[in-house]
């Protein structure tokens, strides 16, 4: 695994720990936000790859 991927994984795990520490209602909103962020990254990555 590259160093960049490891840093990304570590950042994601850190975000997940913060979400899990929140009360249920806030946790649900935080998971929605995280999902949207990850979806945007994935879809943005596809768009960038198709432009190359």
Secondary structure, DSSP 4 states (H G I P E B T S, - for coil): --HHHHHHHHHHHHHHHHHHTS-HHHHHHHHHHHHHHHHHHHHHHHHHHHH-
